[in-house]
């Protein structure tokens, strides 16, 4: 097997590992599908080895980053609520909706405001 093939296999496995971890933290594959705005069968296919398309892969990686950042501050149950609740720092929009539109920086800024116990 050539180097590029090894890299492709490693990346595919890493995507599955990340996805499993996200599903565990968020309460299952259905919740991940809901948060990413995809059908739950798509998440099952990704876990079985299909690679997400670039758009969904970017959303998955953004969700992983945000999840890791939130878990530094909140308990897992609170993280789920924080992601789906409206947030004053985000103009009363839901973090999940912004993540779905690739607005990661705004969500990170809101997390940092929560870390500082700042109120909007």
C-alpha positions, -999 to +999 in steps of 0.1 A: +000+000+000+013+034-009+017+063+015-014+082+002-035+051+007-023+048+043-031+085+050-066+080+035-073+050+057-060+068+088-082+099+081-112+077+075-107+059+108-101+092+126-134+106+113-152+075+127-135+079+161-144+115+163-180+108+152-183+080+179-170+103+206-194+131+195-224+107+195-214+095+230-212+131+244-244+143+227-266+113+234-265+092+203-264+091+165-299+105+161-288+136+181-257+141+160-279+138+128-303+164+142-275+187+151-258+184+117-292+186+098-287+152+081-307+120+081-297+096+109-289+069+083-262+092+070-245+092+104-248+054+104-231+052+070-203+074+082-198+052+112-197+022+089-169+037+068-184+061+043-166+094+043-187+125+048-188+150+019-166+181+024-195+203+037-207+178+063-171+170+072-165+206+080-197+208+101-186+176+119-152+190+127-167+223+138-191+205+161-162+184+175-142+216+182-171+234+199-180+203+219-145+199+232-144+236+241-178+235+258-168+204+279-140+225+294-167+247+309-199+227+313-212+193+321-223+171+291-260+176+298-255+214+300-235+213+267-265+197+249-288+224+262-264+252+255-260+241+218-298+241+212-309+271+233-310+306+220-281+327+232-281+364+238-245+367+227-255+353+193-284+377+188-308+352+203-299+326+178-291+290+185-254+279+184-264+249+163-280+270+137-248+291+133-226+260+132-248+246+104-240+279+085-202+276+091-202+305+116-179+289+140-161+320+152-193+335+165-201+304+185-166+303+199-169+340+210-202+331+228-185+302+246-157+326+257-183+350+270-199+322+290-164+314+304-162+350+316-197+348+331-206+377+309-242+386+302-255+401+271 
